[in-house]
Amino acid sequence: MDFTELRMAVEEAEPVDAHAHNLVAVDSSFPFIKAFSEADGAALSHAPHSLSFKRSLKEVAELYGCEKSLEAVEEHRRVAGVEAISSRCFLAARISALLIDDGLKLDKMYGIDWHKSVAPVVGRILRVESLAEQILDEGLPGGSSWTLDVFTETFVGKLKSLADKIFGLKSIAAYRSGLEISTHVNRKDVEEGLSEVQQAGKPVRISNKSFIDYIFTRSLEVAVLFDLPMQIHTGFGDKDLDLRLSNPLHLREVLEDKRFSKSHDKRFHIQVYLDFGLAIPKLSVHGMISSLKELLELAPIKKVMFSTDGYAFPETFYLGAKKAREVVFSVLREACADGDLSIPEAIEAAKDIFSQNAVQFYKIDLAVRSSGSANSLSSNFVKLKSNDLENHVSFVRVFWADASGQQRCRVVPAKRFNDVVTKNGIGLTFACMGMTSFTDGPADETNLTGVGEIRLMPDLSTKWRIPWVEQEEMVLANMHLKPGEAWEYCPRETLQRVSKILKDEFNLEMNAGFENEFFLLKSTLRDGKEEWVPFDSTPYCSPSSYDAASPLFHKVIAALQSLNITVEQLHAESGKGQFEMALGHTACLHAADNLIYTREVIRAIARKHGLLATFMPKYALDEIGSGAHVHLSLWQNGKNVFMASGGSSQHGMSKVGEEFMAGVLYHLPAVLAFTAPIPNSYDRIQPNTWSGAYKCWGKENREAPLRTACPPGIQSGLVSNFEIKSFDGCANPHLGLAAILAAGIDGLRRQLCLPKPIDTNPSSLEGELQRLPKSLSESLEALKEDDLFRDFIGEKLLVAIKGVRKAEIDYYNKHKDAYKQLIHRY
């Protein structure tokens, strides 16, 4: 069986971590060794001799690139600082939501808001025993003793006041008095318990069983009233824990209480879910795998949830996410091999376990993210009301991009999408990948016709609320021959496949960040005919140009933020009515997906303002061109390894960085057939236009097609990424990045070296430098002569791409003004 799709689904999962605790400062008195062990006191001296400790320490050291010792890791943490190590760990963990129980009090712990810098969605889980202790610690005015009625009124009132500000409640009754909880505890026993707690003095620590049972029951009543989940901790905890009393089997009285039960069948409790935090990664590999297998014997997949139970140290979140991916993949792969699951079912299971079950259970809206995160997301998180998960969505737009780079969609009623499309896809003709920029029919030499049908299978991890239209969602699709069987012409699948080669052979991942250049045009009538003319006539970085367009851009930025797309900056460009918007870098598949959504956002919101946004390379031959410059870097275990790690590098980049970039430069003439895919593209790629017309590279040389960059914050002499200029808005971003990846992998395999950088305008060295293709005909010829792409892109898809390109050449050679219509397609 081929487990590629399953592995990709697991690796690309963005987990929801609903069982987590606050991080602490680097100089906290809480010992770092406890990141690897639950032991305390003298027992900690034995922790380094456990299987999980040895494995986890090695993995953290590999993440940081330091010596595999506790001392070396601690020194790295001290030097780097908590912000840097948190950024690295959470970037590698790719946690999409973090729900924090701040009832675990640690020295120098950060508040919940601080964590918005490391996770897109951050919310609170309220520990009910901690709230009760806080209330009792604060006391009553005048120092009088609490009565049970006054305490109850205060406690329940506080819970109700916080209900709309939290994602759930949590009880640690298992730690204190056990889970054999009485939901009808005697009032006299509760009053005696309250009295005992007060007599013990402050700070208050509640351990009386009757009083804890009472707090638990009152809390559960509030949870039912406000439809809040209630986490009930089992297993390891405080030092006075009795494991015999923390078994969840003791909860039977609670689960069968009619106030809290949703089932009349005492054998099953449909309201009960579970997560596997701490078991992963605190056990051996065998222990983790066997534990998850047992959980899937006990519970339906739809009720099993990922969590890290991370605390104090960002490394605990990194390890929890990393090992969970490995263990979930191992267990699901074995389930497929045994015949328990099909590959599509296993993929759905992975998505459920890592995110969807928690999204449903905790009612998290991942379309609206927290402010101040590492991804510069929107200003607030949102907890969905119980009926918002299913209501208020009328239609779903299913997107794909074809071989000519055009973005297309089918629209499906939401009910049909949920009932049919998610499982069986949408039917689409084979001809869809043979269409050109001038007609909606397959080109002659693509070997694609109207005979044959594929299935557009939505990738639910890309599904978002459409920010500019009410009651609609959008999702990107993969192309399958039938559900679970990828079609070899699919651009997204191609990029995923080539990315996997880079990962498998070199343990590397490519990040990409696009700069979008586009024109805003307005409609005018001239001699009774509609014409599209520039929005304004101001120069480069004109404040007045931005000011005139700012109402539009405020909406664009807000929409992109709601889609978790980072905007780093924007400005007026040199062309009349031209703007540039730079997006943050991310994993290349997500970067390509983000580019498709970004183009949709800009075009849609421009239309609402009566404007037309076009990304075509040269909408007017006497104007400046528009590109989609892409910045690329290589990452390994969350670390940028394109950049040199020491002072020995001649060009500020690592050896793998140079080899990868050398491969891209070597194959660049053929790569242009993917990244500059229409004849109009070559009207842009001209000398002295900052578009990269000669085959060369340079350091901060904007006339070179490949430019190494040292952005603000990077040490002088080092480079963090390189930019490719010859990428434009007509390119299918998945195919363009796949071609670049293929070229880079060839550079790594052959250990290619870069020539000397060009530190002047390349046009002044015309006799010494090779001119890049001056036309699509030349780049197509270069592609035909370059055998590299057959294995990476696939023979059939390559034939289709060449057929589309040849048709473009023939048509626009015969119809010289036809390019003017492309503003309506790109």
Disulfide bonds with the S-S distance in Angstrom:
none
